[in-house]
Amino acid sequence: MKRNLLIPAALAAAAVFLFAADVKTDYSHSVDFGNYHTYSWLKVNAGNPLWVDRIQRDIDGELSAKGWNKVDSDGDAAVSAFGATHNQQTLQTFYDGFGGGWRWRGFGPETATTTVENTPVGTLVVDIFDGHSKNLIWRGTSERTLSDKPDKNEKKLEESVQSMFKHFPPPPKG
């Protein structure tokens, strides 16, 4: 009975892992982010022009929530974002016939069928530069499996950006 309960739990955990965003951030440890209060946009680039405004809107919302104010130019920091999609291939192999694996001593011939599954994956990279020195001071990246429904992908973008900026700005050195 316990084994029957463990299988659905394991599948649910695998599904959460498959659809969770892989988010990473890094920053310059010599920078005091308390000195930054304004930012301006350098560029937003996405494979689909409809996503440029969505990416910028979500990042603006997170930076605003952190107390940063957007200015048209010459901000304390400059923000750039790049979004792209690619297909990630997964191989699935299925075995037919009676037997338990590779050349197991079962009865009759066994055949294997391998299929290639293409899964769309979206990547977002956000860079924040010092507005005066032009040096990179913070980078966030997110990679996530995409849906074939734009509304779901818009929600995934929002969640990825929230996760990316969860611990932003980095704490001051003390």
C-alpha positions in Angstrom: 0.0 0.0 0.0 2.8 2.4 0.9 4.5 1.8 -2.4 1.3 2.6 -4.3 1.2 6.0 -2.5 4.9 6.7 -3.2 4.6 6.4 -6.9 2.1 9.4 -7.4 4.1 11.5 -4.9 7.3 10.8 -6.8 5.6 11.7 -10.1 4.2 14.9 -8.7 7.7 15.9 -7.4 9.1 15.2 -10.8 6.5 17.3 -12.5 7.2 20.2 -10.2 10.9 19.9 -10.9 10.3 19.7 -14.7 8.2 22.9 -14.8 10.1 24.9 -12.1 12.4 27.7 -13.3 16.1 27.3 -13.0 17.1 30.7 -11.7 20.6 31.9 -10.9 22.0 35.3 -9.9 25.4 36.7 -9.4 26.7 40.2 -8.5 29.9 42.2 -7.9 30.7 41.8 -4.3 32.6 45.1 -4.2 29.5 47.1 -5.1 27.3 48.8 -2.5 23.8 48.5 -4.0 22.5 51.0 -1.4 24.1 53.7 -3.7 21.6 52.9 -6.5 18.2 54.5 -6.5 17.4 55.1 -10.2 17.8 53.0 -13.4 17.3 53.4 -17.1 16.8 50.8 -19.8 19.6 50.1 -22.3 17.7 47.5 -24.4 15.3 44.6 -24.2 15.7 41.9 -26.9 13.3 39.0 -27.3 12.8 36.6 -30.2 9.2 37.6 -30.3 8.4 41.4 -30.3 5.3 40.9 -28.2 7.5 39.7 -25.3 9.6 42.9 -25.1 6.9 44.9 -23.3 6.1 41.9 -21.0 9.7 41.4 -20.0 10.2 45.1 -19.4 6.9 45.4 -17.4 7.8 42.5 -15.1 11.3 43.8 -14.4 10.1 47.3 -13.9 7.6 46.0 -11.3 10.3 44.1 -9.4 12.8 47.0 -9.4 10.0 49.5 -8.3 9.1 47.2 -5.5 12.7 47.3 -4.3 12.6 51.1 -4.2 14.4 51.8 -7.5 12.8 54.5 -9.8 12.9 54.3 -13.6 14.3 57.4 -15.4 14.5 58.0 -19.1 18.3 58.2 -19.2 21.4 58.6 -17.0 20.1 56.4 -14.2 22.4 55.2 -11.4 22.1 51.8 -13.1 21.4 50.7 -16.6 19.3 47.5 -17.3 19.4 45.2 -20.3 17.4 42.0 -20.9 17.7 39.3 -23.4 15.0 36.6 -23.9 15.3 33.6 -26.3 13.7 30.2 -26.8 15.2 26.9 -28.0 14.1 23.3 -28.3 15.6 20.8 -25.8 15.6 17.2 -27.1 14.6 14.3 -24.9 15.0 10.7 -26.0 12.3 8.2 -24.9 12.9 4.5 -25.4 10.1 1.9 -25.1 10.6 -1.8 -25.1 8.0 -4.3 -26.5 7.8 -8.0 -25.8 8.2 -10.2 -22.8 11.3 -9.5 -20.8 12.9 -7.4 -18.2 15.4 -5.1 -19.8 18.4 -5.4 -22.1 18.8 -8.9 -23.3 17.1 -10.4 -20.3 16.4 -14.1 -20.7 12.8 -13.6 -21.6 10.8 -15.4 -24.3 10.7 -14.2 -27.9 12.2 -11.3 -29.6 12.2 -7.9 -28.0 12.0 -4.6 -29.9 12.9 -1.1 -28.8 11.5 2.1 -30.2 13.2 5.4 -29.5 11.4 8.7 -30.1 12.8 12.2 -29.9 10.6 14.8 -28.1 11.3 18.5 -28.6 10.5 20.6 -25.5 10.5 24.4 -25.9 12.6 26.1 -23.3 12.7 29.8 -22.6 15.8 31.7 -21.3 15.9 35.2 -19.9 19.1 37.0 -19.0 18.9 40.3 -17.1 22.1 42.4 -16.7 22.4 45.5 -14.5 25.3 47.8 -15.1 26.7 50.7 -13.1 25.4 53.8 -14.9 28.7 55.7 -14.7 31.4 53.1 -15.0 29.4 50.9 -17.4 30.6 47.8 -15.5 28.3 44.8 -15.0 27.2 44.7 -11.3 24.4 42.1 -11.3 23.2 39.3 -13.6 20.1 37.1 -13.3 19.3 34.2 -15.5 16.2 32.0 -15.7 15.5 28.9 -17.8 12.1 27.4 -17.9 10.0 24.9 -19.9 7.4 26.7 -22.0 3.8 25.9 -22.8 2.0 26.1 -26.1 -0.3 28.7 -24.5 0.9 32.3 -24.4 -1.1 33.1 -21.2 0.7 30.3 -19.3 4.0 31.5 -20.6 3.3 35.1 -19.5 2.6 33.7 -16.0 5.8 31.7 -16.1 7.7 34.8 -17.1 6.2 36.8 -14.2 7.1 34.0 -11.7 10.7 33.7 -13.1 11.3 37.4 -12.8 9.9 37.4 -9.2 12.2 34.5 -8.3 15.2 36.2 -10.0 14.7 39.4 -7.9 13.7 37.7 -4.7 17.0 38.5 -2.9 17.7 41.8 -4.8 19.4 44.0 -4.1 22.3 42.1 -2.5 22.9 43.0 1.1 25.6 45.6 1.9 28.9 44.4 3.1 29.0 44.9 6.8 
